[in-house]
Amino acid sequence: MSLEHFDVVIVGAGISGIGAGYHLQTLCPDRSYVVLEGRPQLGGTWDLFRYPGIRSDSDMYTLGYSFKPWTAAKAIADGPSILHYLQETARENGIDRHIRYGQHVKTAAWSSKEARWTVSVEHPEGTARYTCNFLFMCSGYYNYAQGHTPDFPGAADFAGRIVHPQHWPSDLEYAGKQVVVIGSGATAVTLVPEMAKTAAHVTMLQRSPTYVVSRPSEDKLANWLRARLPAKAAYGITRWKNVLFSMFFFNLARKKPEKVKQRLLGMVREQLGPEYDVATHFTPRYNPWDQRLCLVPDADLFDSIKAGTSDVVTDRIARFTPTGIVLESGRELPADVIVTATGLELQLLSGVAFSVDGASIDLAQTYNYKGMMYSGVPNLAASFGYTNASWTLKADLTAAYVCRLLNTMRKRGLRQATPRIGGEALQPAPFLDFTSGYVMRAMAKFPKQGDRHPWKLYQNYAKDLVTLKYGSVDTEMDFTNPAPKTVSSDVAIAAAGA
């Protein structure tokens, strides 16, 4: 079994892993690194998902990297454009030369004596091992192998095709057919108007509604600035404009949920008209931002509903039949194709089995440190984005902070950085303060957060920027394990001749 050593091993070549490579090259240029990617190409989410209309529900001025301006006209970009942006970033910065594909990480074992991780991987040719001084998990938060699909009674009887968006078949034909999309999240509201362009009819079947907001696909101010300013300056201004607006809106939703709720529902009524049953189909049972809002660019979902090419049905499924779905109300929805846009299956750090000095680590029993590390676990960080803003905002901050830790250890001659809970006890809370089904199903497997800094997740970019970029690296962090002193050549020669 081969064994290679790198200063840093990055796991995942998606948006987080590529950003991590850039920050390492820029802030720690003397450190070696490799990116281990389980799939045959880079891109992560933006390469895996191939369903019709795939796009971001975050604007590209915040989903894009801080170091690479987004210059396309559309702020709400389609999946292929985002993938091209990631490929271009990796190629321009030479990050692609550090990526090894088909590398599925299975275990990671830390040795305090050696101050290094041993990472075991499976690949098409067999197995391999890597050692590293720091392990940086950038593999996302969900299971790439499978999405979440409930057990629907009678599914085996359905004569048509049932597909999950995470594994969209390239040969699926739906033009001129009856389609039912099960779900009400971001994937469903993306699929429905796109499939409705050629399908006979598309029904979005939801158990309960989600908040849906329309937004222009192009940012007029951003395009105006880019025509008059250097790309980097225009990008920076737009980025901060969007960050501040999203922070304002999120805080307003938490402080005045009823006011925000009525405004959001009012916007839907403006789109669909006074006769539409907004109370049934677009009024959730929860407050805004208890779950992520669903974005529809240029009101495309509302336009397809008004055009009659799609509709929304709010009901529960009784069973599948050979020709469609029978609902608990007794109504039957005819279908040739059923799309189960029923969510993701969350997975912590790709399901890797971790151990420290021979003892297995259950990360669910740890506390999350500054949104990236784990109590009692040395030299391990993970990139996890915001739930109320763009993923990359936090990924950029996390990668830069990891570089601060690496440079601090190098400067102090210490090899180990371990988050430790101080004297003040923590009150545990779920890792994510979200009520979405896919979150609630998995939270027992995730680490906890505490009720104070640095163990609390604030979901606030401005606060994290100050804390992670300028705050102390010593807060409840143990820097230990001095590097062995090297014997000078003169002393070694003298000792050899004695």
Secondary structure, DSSP 8 states (H G I E B T S, - for coil): -EEEEEEEEEE--SHHHHHHHHHHHHH-TT--EEEEESSSSS-THHHH---TT-B-SS-HHHHS-TTS---SSBSS-BHHHHHHHHHHHHHHTTGGGGEEES-EEEEEEEETTTTEEEEEEEETTEEEEEEEEEEEE-S-SB-SS-------TTGGG-SSEEE-GGG--TT---TTSEEEEE--SHHHHHHHHHHTTTSSEEEEEESS---EEEE-SB-HHHHHHHTTS-HHHHHHHHHHHHHHHHHHHHHHHHHSHHHHHHHHHHHHHHHH-TTS-HHHHS--SS-TTSS--EEEETTHHHHHHHHTSEEEEE--EEEEETTEEEETTS-EEE-SEEEE-----B-GGGG-EEEETTEEE-GGGSBEETTTEETT-TTEEE----SSS-HHHHHHHHHHHHHHHHHHHHHHTEEEEEE---SS----B-S-----HHHHTTGGGS-BB-SSTTS-----HHHHHHHHHHS-S-TTEEEEEE------HHHHHHHHH-
